[in-house]
Amino acid sequence: MKTFKKLITVTIIIVTVIFIACKEDDLLPEKTLVSISVTTPPAKMIYMRGEAFDPAGMVITAAYSDNTAAAIALSAVNFAYDFSQAGTGKIVTATYEGKSTTITGIIVEPEAPAISGFVPREAANGATLTITGVNFSAVPTENSVTLNGEAVTVKAAIPTELKVIVPKSKTSTGLIRVTVAGKTAISTDVFTYLPEKTVYVSGYEYNSNDLTVAKYWKNGTVVSLTDGTKLAEAHSVLVVGNDVYVAGHENFVAKYWKNGNAVSLTDGTESAEANSILISGSNVYVSGYEWKNSKRVAKYWKNGNAISLTDGTNDAMGFSIFISGSDVYVAGYETKNLHNVAKYWKNGIAKTLTDGTNDAVAYSIFVSGSNVHVSGYEYNSNNLTVARYWKNSVAVSLSEKDSRANAVCVSGSDVYVAGREKGDSLGSYAKYWKNGVAVQLSTKSSNVSAIYISGNDVYTAGYESNADNVAKYWKNGMGIALSDGSNTAYATGIFVVEEE
């Protein structure tokens, strides 16, 4: 019998189970950023306006979902802030991976203000003063401004400019100070306060009945002294305290008005006029003339009592009066050998200024110290009236043209003379001379009768032709009309009062 061997192949499949080991962390929930916080504030907590935030010294800590924490590199943090305006309690917001925290208690100080200039350099109460510079507050009330220590109102403000209102105070002349957040800027130049000024002008104006009305204007507002039923003129104005004095005539009765109340100096028997008025202490002095036996007598009145300067033998007039100490000066003329002789009287004693060869008249007188200045005119060899003034009787010619010097005054070392000078075919022009240098006031036919100096301001009064003559005054060459031109009018005197 055959023997079979059965080969049994046993295939053994070895399954290798590979176990992949997992880390313990991979089996936990994902770690996330929960919040950030400032654990150490920055070293710098005070800044100037516009300065960049400095995080140096600060520690910002991140908190994670697994209760761990770690400091964050500051370079990875975004900081948001606004230091454009000064203030306390400023906030910086720090943001990192969508989480934010704040840094509080930061102070932003403004940069110190500085004044670069201001205009105008001088101004009166109520004017707007513009101060330029840097680092002002844009909020008006955050800028404290003083003029020589006098607080002023800031009405508008931007960082480079302030507009303030000049107060009514003579003490505000001085340096300007601007204080912002405790820091003060001081101007290098001085602001000059201009006192408020009230301008009085005397004169007269024709009415519809062709009669002249005596009047004066106060800052352009007319005050009539007569009712227009008689010829009347106002030649001079003066203000003492609250009292307004005006000298002139009504129906050729010499008189003056005190606050509108007439005081007659003559009785009307003879024609007379009052041309100038001054107050010295309690005494009222008025110069003028009065007719006597067909001649005019130069005279002045002291408290209504007449003092004749001439005896009536020759025609004479007194135009201007000036008081210096106890001395009374009157300027005018007296006729001699058919010619008018310019002269003045001191305490009744005549001092001749011309020799009588040519007609001459002295219209105005001003005494400064020991110097006597008189203005007027004298005819020359060409039969033209020539404007001139006399200083201590020495003549100074102002023009060789047809001209007149109607008023003189002195301010410091400067001599001012006002009048007119012949121009072209249109006529003569109003002007004044300062130390002999002419300043023309008009390009129309015009004349100046009076001049007054107040501080740095030159005031003149007269008229300008505009169909009919218009009464007006000029301040530093700028004309101000007092009448509307519907009737002929003249301004004859001027006086300026500064606020106390």
C-alpha positions, 0 to 999 in steps of 0.5 A: 500500500502507498503512503501519502504525506500530506503537506499542510501549509499553514499560513500564519498571518501575523498582524502587527498592530502598530500602536501610535502613541498620542501625546498627553497635550493633544488629548486636552482642549485647545488653548486660547487667549482669554484676555490681556491686562496691564500688570506694570504701567509704563514708566512715562505717564505725562506727555506733551500735546502731540507727543508719541506714546512710549510703552517703555517699562510697561508689562502687558500679561496675556491670560489663556484658557488653561489658566496660564499667563505670560508677558507679551512682547510689546512689539506685538501690541498695537497702541491706540491713543489721541494726544492731540489735546491737553487733558488729564485721564487720557487713555491708551488702548492696547490690542493684541490678537483681538483682545484689548486693555487700557492704560489710564491716568495719563496726563497730556500737557500742552506745549508752552504757548508763544506769542509771535505778534499782535495787531493793531499795536494800539487800540481803544476800548471795544476794538478787536486785538488779534494775537498770533503765535503757537500752542494756544487752546482752540477753546476760547475759555482755556486761554487766559489773556491779560493786557498789562495785567488787565484781563480781557475777553477771548472771543475766538481761538485757534491754536495759532491765533486769538482774538480778544476785546480791548477793555476800557482801561488806561492801565491796559497799556503794557505787555500781553500775556497768554496763559494756557494750562498754567504755562504763560507766554509774554509778548516782546512788544508793548500794546498801547491802549488808546483812551476813548476820545470825544470830539467837539466841533463848533460852527454854524450852518445856514438854514432854509431862511438863509440865516446861520444857526450857531451849533456844535457837534459832539462826535458828529451829533449836532447840538443847535445853540440858536433857533435860526430866527437870527444870524448866529455863529459859533467860533470856538468850543471848549470842554471843562469837566462836564461843561461845554463852552462855546463862544460866538454871537447871535445877531451880533451880540457877543456871547458864549453858551455854557451847556446850551445856556447863553451868556451875553457879553454885550448889550446889542447896542453895537455889533460884537462877536466872541471869537475864542474862549478859555477857562482858567480856574473858575474864570471864563475868558473870551476874546473878540471885538465890539464896534465903537464909533465906526471902529472895531475895538479889540477886547476880551471879557473876564467873567463878563467884564470887558477889557479893551485892548485898543482905544477905538482910534484904529480898527482892531480885532481880537481873535484868539485868547490863551492863558499861561499862568496869570498872563492873558494873551490875545492875538489879532490885528490893529490898523495903522496907516491903512494897513492891518498890523499883526500883533498880540497883547500880553496883559493888555500890552501890545506886541507888534509882529509886522511893521505895517508895510503890508497888511497882516493878521494874527489869528491864533496864539499858543504859549509853550513855556517861555515861547509865544507862537502866533499864526496868521498871514501877511501880504507879500510883494506880489500882493498874495497872502502868505501863511506864516507863524511867529515864534517869539516875534520871529517870522517863519514863512510856511508858503510862498503861495496864496495861503493862510495860517489860521490856527497854531498849537504846540505839542512837545517840541512840535509846532502845528499850524493849520490853514489853507494853501492855493492849489490849482485852478480849483482853489485852495486846499485845507492843510496843516504844517508840522514843523514846516512840513505840509500835510494836505487834507483835501483835494477839493476847495477847502479850509482849516480853521482850528487844530487840536493835538491829542496824544498822537492824533492830529485833529483839524476842523474846517470845511470842504466844498461840495456844491455847498460847503460841508462842515467837517473835521479830519483825524489824522487826515481822514475826513469826517463830514458833520453836515450833509451838504444840503446847506452851507456849513462851516466848522470853526473850532475843535476840542477833544476830550480823553476819557479819565 
